[in-house]
Amino acid sequence: MHIIYIEDDPANIALVERVVRMARDTLTTFLSAEEALLQIQPGDADLILTDIDFGQGMSGLELTQALRARGVDAPIIAITAYDLQEYVRWAEQVGNDDFIVKPVNVPDLINLLDAYRPAE
């Protein structure tokens, strides 16, 4: 499975890289929503993980909305430190398929990836 992860925190990227390697999946990372929006096209990924808050610039929610408008239909999962129901609702409204709260533990991340793994 090819996964795209948009995240500006190196520690979070390292965790996802480790889990993806264990599962023998492939990973492409982007450090900002703007960079991801310039690169991601329909069919590029089986699963997209995105932070919501990048500190400045486009948010992960805005990115999801833009990717959906572009025709990207891969599942998009919001990963964020915000666990407010308001964020969950916003994430669903813009086209996220799921929402997971940081810090993400490894078993939960593995289960999440497996839940979205395409049938072979």
Secondary structure, DSSP 4 states (H G I P E B T S, - for coil): -EEEEE-S-HHHHHHHHHHHHHTT-EEEEESSHHHHHHH--TTS-SEEEEES--SSSS-HHHHHHHHHHHT--S-EEEEES---HHHHHHHHHHT-SEEEESSPPHHHHHHHHHHTPPP-
